[in-house]
Amino acid sequence: MRRRAGTALIAALWLTLAGCDREAAPAPAASTSAAPGLEASAIPSPEPATSPSPDVSAEPTSLAGVTYAPRDDCSTTPGWAAFHKALVSAIRARDAAALAALASPDVTLDYGGGSGTAELQKRLGDPERQLWQELDALLPLGCTVEGGLAAMPWVFWNVPDNIDSYSAMLVTGSEVPLRDGPNGKEQGNVGWFIVGLDPMEYKPNAKMTKVTLDNGDKGWVETGNLRSLLDYRLIAEPKDGNWQITAFIAGD
């Protein structure tokens, strides 16, 4: 009897210690699956991961600057509408005689003494000069009037005095991106800006050209969208009640 009592006492003591160990053990982690008899919708959903905020600095920004988009200041000038209509017709028809008829007999063609309607027709027929293409390029660039004379393109007599026309160009087009490298990211739109460049580094056949904005910012623009401020222009003035081309010239 005494052995059985001792055995019973040991067993009771063991059960008591086991119960203490069971209470001290950590509870198992909660599972995201529903327990039997519990609706899955009653289990709180985990919080969604927070995505990092987009880098707004990487998006192209609007660039501040003065634009020189073409304007037509000549349309209300007496006699200009008829002259311009005849000019456009001659250019589109590639009619050298018709164009010469719109020019003054001593029309200036270069700064080396080249002049006259006969010389004008001769140069229009020279495919290497590509003067018809130069005239085509002038038509959408507007017209301005100063001192009774008309000039195409409009920008020719609207370049600020502080800009050196030898080292500046007009960005032609309304939507032209400035990039941070030759194949870089867009920084903003520089359509119809006047931009500076290094004439010694300018390569007309290059795909991209490095330019400087008037605020000092630098970037790259497609060369095909750059037009020299000293490129071809057409000057006309009224004579004997009709407008006449008095100069078709490039350079300075």
C-alpha positions in Angstrom: 0.0 0.0 0.0 2.8 2.4 0.9 4.5 1.7 -2.6 1.2 2.4 -4.4 0.7 5.6 -2.4 4.3 6.7 -3.3 3.7 5.9 -7.0 0.4 7.8 -7.0 2.1 10.8 -5.4 4.9 10.8 -8.0 2.4 10.5 -10.8 0.4 13.4 -9.4 3.5 15.5 -9.1 4.5 14.8 -12.7 1.1 15.8 -14.0 1.3 19.1 -12.0 4.7 19.9 -13.5 3.5 19.0 -17.1 0.6 21.3 -16.7 2.9 24.2 -15.7 5.1 23.6 -18.8 2.0 23.6 -21.0 0.8 27.0 -19.6 4.3 28.5 -20.1 4.6 27.5 -23.8 4.0 30.3 -26.4 0.8 30.3 -28.3 1.1 29.3 -32.0 1.0 32.1 -34.6 -2.4 33.0 -36.0 -3.1 31.5 -39.4 -4.8 33.4 -42.2 -6.9 30.3 -43.1 -10.3 30.0 -41.4 -10.8 27.7 -38.5 -13.5 25.0 -38.9 -17.0 26.7 -38.5 -15.6 30.3 -38.9 -16.4 32.3 -42.0 -13.3 33.4 -44.0 -14.8 36.9 -44.3 -14.6 37.3 -40.6 -10.8 37.2 -40.7 -9.1 40.6 -41.1 -7.3 41.0 -44.4 -3.6 41.9 -44.2 -2.8 45.6 -44.9 -1.7 46.2 -48.5 1.9 47.0 -49.1 2.6 50.7 -49.6 4.1 51.5 -53.0 6.8 54.1 -53.0 5.8 57.5 -54.3 6.6 58.2 -57.9 9.6 60.3 -58.6 7.9 63.5 -60.0 11.3 65.1 -60.5 11.9 62.5 -63.3 8.9 63.9 -65.4 9.5 66.5 -68.0 8.9 70.0 -66.8 7.6 73.1 -68.6 10.5 75.3 -69.5 10.1 79.1 -69.1 11.2 81.2 -72.0 10.2 83.5 -74.8 8.8 82.0 -77.9 9.1 83.4 -81.4 6.3 81.5 -83.2 5.5 82.9 -86.7 3.0 85.7 -87.1 1.6 87.4 -90.1 1.9 91.1 -89.6 1.7 91.8 -93.4 -1.8 90.6 -94.2 -3.5 93.9 -93.6 -0.9 95.9 -95.5 -2.4 97.3 -98.7 -1.5 95.2 -101.7 0.2 92.5 -99.8 -2.6 89.8 -100.1 -2.4 89.9 -104.0 1.4 89.9 -103.9 1.6 87.0 -101.5 -0.9 84.9 -103.5 1.2 85.4 -106.6 4.4 84.6 -104.7 2.9 81.3 -103.3 1.7 80.3 -106.7 5.1 80.9 -108.3 6.9 78.9 -105.6 4.5 75.9 -105.7 4.6 75.8 -109.6 8.4 76.2 -109.6 7.9 79.0 -112.1 11.2 81.0 -112.2 9.8 83.5 -114.7 6.7 84.2 -112.6 8.9 84.7 -109.5 11.3 87.0 -111.4 8.3 89.1 -112.4 7.6 89.7 -108.8 11.1 91.0 -108.1 12.8 94.3 -108.6 15.1 94.4 -111.7 18.1 94.9 -109.3 17.0 92.4 -106.7 19.9 91.6 -104.3 20.9 88.0 -104.1 24.1 88.0 -102.0 26.6 90.3 -100.4 29.2 89.8 -103.1 27.4 91.8 -105.8 25.0 89.1 -107.2 21.8 90.7 -108.3 19.2 91.0 -111.0 16.2 89.0 -112.2 18.2 87.1 -114.8 20.6 85.9 -112.2 17.7 85.1 -109.9 16.2 82.8 -112.6 19.6 81.2 -113.2 20.1 80.4 -109.5 16.6 79.0 -109.2 17.5 76.6 -112.0 20.7 75.4 -110.2 19.8 72.2 -108.3 22.8 72.6 -106.0 21.5 75.8 -104.6 18.1 74.4 -103.7 16.5 77.8 -103.7 13.0 76.5 -104.3 13.3 74.5 -101.1 14.5 77.6 -99.3 11.5 79.5 -100.6 9.2 76.6 -99.5 10.7 76.8 -96.0 9.9 80.5 -95.8 6.2 80.3 -96.5 5.1 78.9 -93.1 7.4 81.2 -91.1 5.3 84.3 -91.2 5.9 87.9 -92.2 6.8 91.2 -90.5 6.7 94.8 -91.5 9.3 97.5 -90.5 9.9 100.9 -92.0 7.5 100.2 -94.8 9.4 97.0 -95.8 8.2 93.4 -95.4 10.4 90.5 -94.3 9.9 86.8 -94.3 10.4 85.0 -91.9 8.7 87.0 -89.2 11.5 86.4 -86.7 14.1 88.2 -88.8 13.2 91.6 -87.5 12.1 90.4 -84.1 15.3 89.1 -82.7 16.2 90.8 -79.4 19.2 93.1 -79.6 21.1 91.1 -76.9 21.1 88.0 -79.1 24.1 87.3 -81.3 22.6 86.0 -84.5 25.9 84.3 -85.5 25.6 81.9 -82.5 21.9 81.5 -82.1 19.2 79.6 -83.9 15.4 79.4 -83.9 13.8 76.1 -82.9 11.2 75.5 -85.5 8.0 73.6 -84.5 5.5 73.8 -81.7 6.5 70.6 -79.9 10.3 70.1 -79.8 11.8 68.4 -76.7 15.0 69.5 -75.0 16.9 66.4 -73.9 19.6 65.9 -71.3 21.8 64.1 -73.8 22.0 63.2 -77.4 19.8 60.2 -76.7 18.6 61.4 -73.3 15.4 62.0 -71.4 13.1 64.8 -72.3 13.4 67.9 -70.1 10.7 70.0 -71.6 9.4 71.7 -74.7 11.5 74.4 -76.5 9.3 74.9 -79.5 9.9 78.3 -81.2 12.6 79.2 -78.6 15.8 81.0 -79.8 18.7 79.0 -78.5 22.4 79.6 -78.4 25.1 77.2 -79.7 28.8 77.1 -80.5 29.2 77.8 -84.2 32.5 75.9 -84.2 30.9 72.8 -82.9 27.7 72.9 -85.0 27.4 70.1 -87.5 24.3 70.5 -89.8 24.3 66.8 -90.6 24.4 65.7 -87.0 21.2 64.2 -85.5 21.4 66.2 -82.3 22.9 69.6 -81.4 23.9 70.9 -78.0 22.2 74.2 -77.2 21.9 76.8 -74.4 18.7 78.5 -73.3 18.5 82.1 -72.4 18.5 81.2 -68.7 21.8 79.3 -69.0 20.2 75.8 -69.0 21.8 73.4 -71.5 20.4 70.4 -73.5 20.2 68.7 -76.8 17.7 69.4 -79.7 17.2 67.6 -83.0 19.3 69.5 -85.6 16.6 69.3 -88.1 14.5 71.6 -86.0 17.1 74.4 -85.9 17.1 77.3 -88.3 19.8 79.9 -88.4 18.7 83.5 -87.7 20.8 84.4 -90.7 19.3 81.9 -93.1 17.5 82.9 -96.2 15.0 85.7 -96.0 12.9 87.5 -98.5 12.6 91.3 -98.3 9.9 93.1 -100.3 8.8 96.7 -100.6 6.0 98.6 -102.3 7.0 100.3 -105.6 4.6 102.0 -107.9 1.7 100.6 -106.0 2.9 97.0 -106.2 5.0 95.0 -103.9 8.4 93.8 -105.3 11.0 91.4 -104.0 14.1 93.6 -103.4 16.3 90.9 -101.7 16.4 87.2 -101.4 19.5 86.6 -99.4 21.3 84.7 -96.6 24.1 85.6 -94.3 25.1 89.0 -93.0 
